[in-house]
C-alpha cells in the first residue's frame, strides 16, 4: 500500500495530460528519478529542477577533479539515491508552485485504485 497525494487542477490551468482535474503523486522511492534524473525531470516538466541538477553536476565534476574520480562517483551515487527518495516531494512542490491545490491523501495499492477511490468519494474543489 502506498500513500497518494491528490492535487486538484484549477480551471485556469490547462494541462492536456490530465483529463479528470485530479493528479495523484505516489509517495515512494522513484527508480526513474534515481537512474535517469534529467529524463525524469523533463517527463514531469520540472525545468527549474533540471537546471539545478545540471548545476550540481557541473559542481560535482569540479569537485571530482580535486578529490579524485572515485569520490565524485560516490557523491553522484549518494545524490541519485537522495533524489530517488525525494522525487515525490520535489514533484509536489513544483505542482504547488504551478498553482495546483493539495486536496488530501489516499492509501491505495496503485494509481488506478487511488483514482477510483477519489471518484467514489465524490470530492470536488
C-alpha positions, 0 to 999 in steps of 0.5 A: 500500500502506498500513500497518494497525494491528490492535487486538484487542477484549477480551471485556469490551468490547462494541462492536456495530460490530465483529463479528470482535474485530479493528479495523484503523486505516489509517495515512494522511492522513484527508480526513474528519478534515481537512474535517469534524473534529467529524463525524469525531470523533463517527463514531469516538466520540472525545468527549474529542477533540471537546471539545478541538477545540471548545476550540481553536476557541473559542481560535482565534476569540479569537485571530482577533479580535486578529490579524485574520480572515485569520490565524485562517483560516490557523491553522484551515487549518494545524490541519485539515491537522495533524489530517488527518495525525494522525487515525490516531494520535489514533484509536489512542490513544483505542482504547488508552485504551478498553482495546483491545490493539495486536496488530501491523501489516499492509501491505495495499492496503485494509481488506478485504485487511488483514482477510483477511490477519489471518484467514489468519494465524490470530492470536488474543489 
